[in-house]
Amino acid sequence: MNTTTQKKEALSAKHTVFPLLLLLVCPAATFVFWHTNVYLDGSFLKLGQLMKQEGAFTTIYNICAPYFFGTAKGWAIIGVFAAFELILMKIVPGKKFYGPITPAGNVPVYKANGVFAYLITLFVFCLCAFQFNLFSPAIIYDNFGGILGALNIFSLFFCLFLLVKGLIAPSSTDSGSSHNIIFDYYWGMELYPRLFGFDLKMFTNCRFGMMSWPIILISFAAKQSELYGISNSMLVSVGIQLVYISKFFLWETGYLRSIDIMHDRAGYYICWGCLVWVPGVYTSPTLYLVNHPNHLSNGLAIFIFVAGVTFVMINYFADRQRQKVRETNGQCKVWGKKPELTLANYVTEKGESKQNLLLSSGWWGISRHFHYIPEILAAFFWSVPALFDNFFPYFYVVFLIILLVNRSFRDEQRCAQKYGKDWNTYCGKVPYKLIPHVI
């Protein structure tokens, strides 16, 4: 087999086979994870036994069929939530924020009102559920199957809409087709699609996926309290995650400069992932805890909480450190010293010469993608209150490791192409990709 044939086969796998596999597997997987948690004691072993008895495809069909198209209440819940978040995006005040220049030379514009929208969302949910009793605080847990079905169907059609929009009415010149419809649906056509003044990727990633996460956590905790009384393991897990999510919205303008926004187009990979995978899988350790109310010793509970919050804050300080260097053009201190920088030159698709500052001191002198390490450790510590009776609570941690390691490799490849020899200079200063002396 010659080199050209090998390259074509690799490209076909990357652009067709792998995306198609994710398109077929992931929607069903979200239902299977939910069902396993709620009805099979969170045990993959029991799931395997059920599949052995009934057959794998029959089991998956029986799990998915009742909820695949959602329920009336599930559709109502996501409809009200989406409308509420869209209204907050529009009416909550915030400073104008400019994103990084795109490959085609465009500069996205946002309203930085994430913190206020986040606080309003939590306040309104808690007020309506706990104070006015307009609905049960456990409403999301009680209807989670129907919610996942509604989210899945909406998201699949939403991604189809993004594909068609990118073909006939792109919002900017940062768009284009690979001429492979499967990959275009999976990866997306547009980098920054907008509709009626709303940035659609900001909505899916920040104001739906991330904003739904804390509401789901509160609902799961309320359900455990209703069934068994609240456990300190639930309080520790939810507490760490709420700190993490609060950190996210405090740093939202920094996230809008991350690879998710700057490089990943608006398609199934990022939009379906944020609309379905985040609510369905990122919350799975807490869903497991609902029916596993472990009561940890006070010392252990305090240790886990402090460790989890510490890693969340390290992740924040690392991201903020790099953001501050770029905001001040390097005119700042990093750990009390002048920052060590590499001036990286690149050229946009329009032929314009630009520069970026690459930080190689402080947290960023440890490794080139150091911030992924505390993020993974934080996820471990909000999962570990579930203890070790089952693997299920740690599925998210394993997924996160795979996701972030893959992202680091993609980012390395993109930066090497973008910055050329300047990237090699930077790598000479910071030789490790993730873990010093390991990788």
Disulfide bonds with the S-S distance in Angstrom:
none
